[in-house]
Amino acid sequence: MVKHLKFLAAACLAAFSAAPAAAADNFPSKPITIILPYATGGSADMLARFAAQALQSELGQPAIVEAKPGAGGVLGTEYVARAEPDGHTLVVTASGTMAVNPYVYKLRYKPLEDFQQVTVLVDLPFVVVTNNEFPGKNLQEFIEYGRKNPNGITFGNAGLGTQQHLTQLMFARAAGIEVNIVPYKGSSPAMNDLLGGHINALLDNTGVQTPFIKAGKVRPLFVTNPERVAALPDVPTAAEAGLPGFSAVAWFGLAAPSGTPDAVVEKIQQALAREFGKPEMKQRLLDLAMIPRVSTPAETTARVQHDLKTFGKIAKEIDLQPM
């Protein structure tokens, strides 16, 4: 009888251990949907489509991108938090949705508890640009103008409480200046006002600003990446421009609902790592001012934890209250 019970226990353990492997072997069993929690047409949309193509190529099932924008990425992200945890529904994540939004919105999801982080795909630095009429032609002149004219620089961003907004606050403190921050609902209206001379400067991601910089429509002061950005080789880093120690980088990645089998998450991550590791894909991303940065699930989770602490500190300092 005892031997029989031991046999049953061993059999159950073996079956339990084999379940995740079997789930990965059978994955994907249907099309994969990548939820884009932002409006179409931006950097995240482009990256989501690259990821969909990569998964379809590697895993042999169709992969589609479905946009569910709203509330700074909250609506689409929340949708995936409640999705079936089988790997067939993923969400485009960002430092904004995972590490900034918890301090801006009263969320119904928790970034670390409700998601299995799959990977970071790219880093996306910011760049500070001015219109061509602004008297400061470099960062030092910008700072000097700001010190002589407290709150005299109108400094736009893509939205109140966004990572761009918090990065502006970090920058102003590091530079020792007071600026008049002007939040917009997206990069496009902010850019229109910059070109129209209604604001002096804008902090935006390099992917959006690169075409304007190359066309000479705006004047770049510095990138927030620790190293220069390949698509903008002539634009200095903050340290090179005279503000050592300052850096701030956004990122985009993918996550699955919590409870998705680890073996399935690993299979998705490895498929993306293979495709995003190809030289032609790396160059494609670099040309778009994105920095390829594929990470493991554990590394991605650690990055979310780090960013939550960083932005939590800033939110506390400025007494940012969730809406």
C-alpha positions in Angstrom: 0.0 0.0 0.0 2.8 2.4 1.0 4.7 1.6 -2.3 1.5 2.3 -4.2 1.1 5.7 -2.6 4.7 6.5 -3.2 4.3 5.6 -6.9 1.2 7.8 -7.1 3.0 10.7 -5.5 5.9 10.3 -7.8 3.6 10.1 -10.8 1.7 13.2 -9.8 5.0 15.1 -9.3 6.3 14.1 -12.7 3.0 15.1 -14.3 3.1 18.5 -12.5 6.7 19.1 -13.5 5.9 18.2 -17.1 3.0 20.6 -17.4 4.9 23.8 -18.0 7.1 22.1 -20.6 4.0 20.8 -22.3 2.5 24.3 -22.3 5.6 25.7 -24.0 5.7 22.8 -26.5 2.1 23.5 -27.5 2.6 27.3 -27.6 1.4 29.1 -29.5 -1.8 27.2 -30.4 -3.6 30.2 -31.8 -2.8 33.8 -33.0 -1.0 36.1 -30.6 -2.4 39.5 -29.9 -0.1 42.4 -28.8 -2.1 45.1 -27.1 -0.8 48.6 -27.8 -2.0 50.8 -25.0 -1.3 54.0 -26.9 -2.6 55.6 -30.1 -1.3 54.3 -33.4 1.4 56.1 -35.3 4.0 56.6 -32.6 7.3 54.8 -31.6 5.4 52.2 -29.5 3.2 51.3 -32.4 6.2 50.8 -34.7 7.9 48.7 -32.1 4.8 46.6 -31.5 4.6 45.8 -35.2 8.3 44.8 -35.3 7.6 42.5 -32.3 4.5 41.0 -34.0 6.5 40.3 -37.2 9.3 38.7 -35.0 6.9 36.4 -33.2 5.1 35.4 -36.3 8.4 34.6 -38.0 9.8 32.6 -35.1 6.7 30.9 -33.7 4.7 30.2 -36.9 1.4 31.7 -35.7 -0.1 35.0 -36.8 0.6 37.9 -34.5 -1.5 41.0 -34.6 -1.3 44.4 -32.9 -4.5 45.8 -31.4 -4.6 49.4 -30.1 -6.4 50.1 -26.9 -5.3 53.6 -26.1 -6.4 55.8 -23.2 -5.3 57.4 -19.9 -1.6 57.4 -20.6 -1.5 53.7 -21.4 -3.6 52.6 -18.4 -6.6 51.2 -20.2 -4.8 48.8 -22.5 -2.4 47.7 -19.8 -5.2 47.0 -17.4 -7.0 44.9 -20.1 -4.0 42.6 -20.4 -3.6 42.3 -16.6 -7.1 40.6 -16.7 -6.4 38.5 -19.8 -6.0 34.7 -19.9 -2.5 33.9 -18.7 -1.5 31.6 -21.6 0.9 33.8 -23.5 -1.5 34.6 -26.4 -2.2 38.1 -25.1 0.7 40.4 -24.5 1.0 44.2 -23.9 3.5 46.7 -25.0 5.1 48.0 -21.8 7.1 51.1 -21.1 8.9 52.8 -18.2 5.8 55.1 -18.2 3.1 52.5 -17.7 5.2 50.3 -15.4 7.1 52.8 -13.3 5.5 56.3 -13.7 1.8 55.6 -13.9 1.5 54.1 -10.4 2.3 57.5 -9.0 0.1 59.4 -11.5 -3.1 57.3 -11.6 -5.2 55.3 -9.2 -4.5 52.0 -11.0 -6.4 48.8 -10.8 -3.3 46.8 -11.6 0.1 46.4 -10.0 3.1 46.3 -12.3 5.0 43.7 -10.4 2.2 41.5 -9.2 -0.2 41.5 -12.2 2.4 40.9 -15.0 5.1 38.5 -16.0 7.7 40.8 -17.5 8.9 39.3 -20.8 11.6 41.6 -22.0 12.8 45.2 -22.6 13.1 45.7 -26.4 14.6 49.1 -26.7 15.8 52.1 -24.8 14.4 55.4 -26.0 16.4 58.4 -24.8 15.0 61.9 -24.6 16.3 65.0 -26.3 15.9 68.7 -25.3 15.3 70.9 -28.3 14.6 74.6 -28.7 13.1 76.6 -31.5 15.6 78.3 -33.7 14.7 81.7 -32.4 15.6 80.9 -28.8 18.8 82.9 -27.7 20.5 80.0 -26.1 22.4 78.0 -28.7 23.7 75.2 -26.4 23.0 73.8 -22.9 25.2 76.2 -21.0 23.6 79.2 -22.6 20.1 77.6 -22.0 21.0 77.3 -18.3 22.5 80.8 -18.1 19.3 82.2 -19.6 17.2 80.2 -17.1 19.2 81.5 -14.2 18.8 85.1 -15.3 15.1 84.7 -16.1 13.5 82.5 -13.5 10.4 80.8 -15.0 11.2 82.6 -18.2 11.7 79.5 -20.3 8.5 77.9 -21.5 9.3 74.2 -21.6 6.8 71.8 -23.2 6.2 68.1 -22.7 3.8 65.4 -24.0 1.6 65.4 -20.9 1.2 66.1 -17.2 2.6 63.4 -15.0 4.4 61.6 -17.9 8.0 60.5 -17.8 8.9 63.5 -19.9 7.4 65.7 -17.2 9.2 64.1 -14.3 12.5 64.1 -16.4 12.0 67.9 -16.9 11.7 68.3 -13.1 14.9 66.3 -12.6 16.7 68.3 -15.2 15.6 71.7 -13.8 16.9 70.6 -10.3 20.2 69.4 -11.7 20.7 72.6 -13.7 19.6 74.8 -10.8 17.0 76.7 -12.8 13.3 77.3 -12.6 11.3 76.8 -15.8 7.7 77.2 -16.8 6.6 73.6 -17.7 3.8 73.5 -20.2 2.1 70.0 -20.5 0.3 69.1 -23.7 -1.8 66.1 -24.8 0.8 64.4 -26.9 4.0 65.4 -28.8 2.2 66.7 -31.9 0.5 69.8 -30.3 3.6 70.5 -28.3 5.7 70.4 -31.5 3.3 72.7 -33.3 3.6 75.3 -30.5 7.4 74.9 -30.5 7.7 75.5 -34.2 5.2 78.3 -34.0 7.2 80.1 -31.3 4.6 79.7 -28.6 7.0 77.8 -26.3 10.8 78.0 -26.1 11.8 74.4 -25.6 10.6 70.8 -25.6 11.7 67.6 -24.0 10.6 64.7 -26.2 11.9 61.2 -27.3 14.6 61.0 -29.8 12.5 58.9 -32.2 10.0 61.7 -32.6 12.5 64.5 -32.8 15.2 63.0 -35.1 13.5 64.0 -38.4 13.0 67.6 -37.2 16.6 67.9 -36.0 18.0 66.5 -39.2 15.8 69.0 -41.2 17.1 71.9 -39.1 13.6 72.8 -37.8 14.7 72.7 -34.2 18.0 73.1 -32.3 19.0 70.1 -30.2 20.8 70.9 -26.9 21.6 67.4 -25.6 20.3 63.8 -25.3 19.6 62.3 -22.0 21.3 59.0 -22.7 24.6 58.3 -21.1 26.1 57.8 -24.5 25.5 59.6 -27.8 22.6 58.3 -29.9 23.6 56.7 -33.2 20.9 58.5 -35.2 22.0 61.9 -33.8 25.8 61.6 -33.7 26.4 65.4 -33.5 24.1 65.9 -30.4 26.1 65.8 -27.2 25.1 64.0 -24.0 24.2 66.0 -20.9 27.7 65.4 -19.5 29.4 66.5 -22.7 27.2 69.6 -22.8 28.1 70.6 -19.3 25.7 68.8 -16.9 27.6 65.7 -15.6 25.7 63.0 -13.9 22.3 63.7 -15.5 20.7 60.9 -17.5 17.2 59.6 -18.0 16.0 57.0 -20.5 12.6 55.6 -21.4 12.2 52.0 -22.5 9.6 49.8 -24.3 9.1 46.1 -23.8 6.5 43.4 -23.6 4.7 41.7 -20.7 2.2 38.9 -20.2 -0.5 38.5 -17.6 0.7 37.1 -14.2 0.4 33.4 -14.1 1.6 32.8 -17.6 3.9 29.7 -17.4 7.5 30.6 -17.1 8.4 28.2 -20.0 6.0 30.1 -22.3 7.4 33.5 -21.2 10.9 32.2 -21.9 9.9 30.9 -25.3 8.5 34.3 -26.2 11.5 36.2 -24.9 14.0 33.9 -26.8 12.0 34.3 -30.0 12.2 38.1 -29.7 15.9 38.0 -28.7 16.8 36.1 -31.9 14.9 38.5 -34.2 15.9 41.7 -32.4 19.5 40.5 -32.3 19.8 40.3 -36.0 22.2 43.0 -37.5 19.5 44.3 -39.9 17.0 44.7 -37.1 19.5 46.4 -34.8 20.4 48.9 -37.6 16.7 49.5 -38.3 16.2 50.4 -34.7 19.3 52.6 -34.4 18.2 54.5 -37.5 15.0 55.3 -35.7 16.9 56.6 -32.7 16.0 53.6 -30.6 18.7 51.6 -28.8 18.3 47.8 -29.0 18.3 46.4 -25.4 16.7 42.9 -25.2 16.7 41.7 -21.6 15.7 38.5 -19.8 12.4 38.4 -17.8 14.5 38.6 -14.5 16.5 41.6 -15.8 13.3 43.3 -16.9 11.6 42.8 -13.6 14.7 44.2 -11.8 14.5 47.3 -14.1 10.9 47.9 -13.3 11.7 47.6 -9.6 14.6 50.1 -10.0 12.5 52.6 -12.0 9.6 52.4 -9.5 12.0 53.5 -6.7 13.5 56.3 -8.9 10.2 57.8 -9.9 8.7 57.1 -6.4 11.3 59.4 -4.9 10.6 62.1 -7.4 6.8 61.8 -6.9 7.3 62.2 -3.2 9.6 65.2 -3.5 7.0 67.1 -5.7 4.0 65.7 -3.7 2.5 64.1 -6.8 -0.9 62.7 -5.9 -2.5 59.9 -8.1 -5.6 61.1 -10.1 
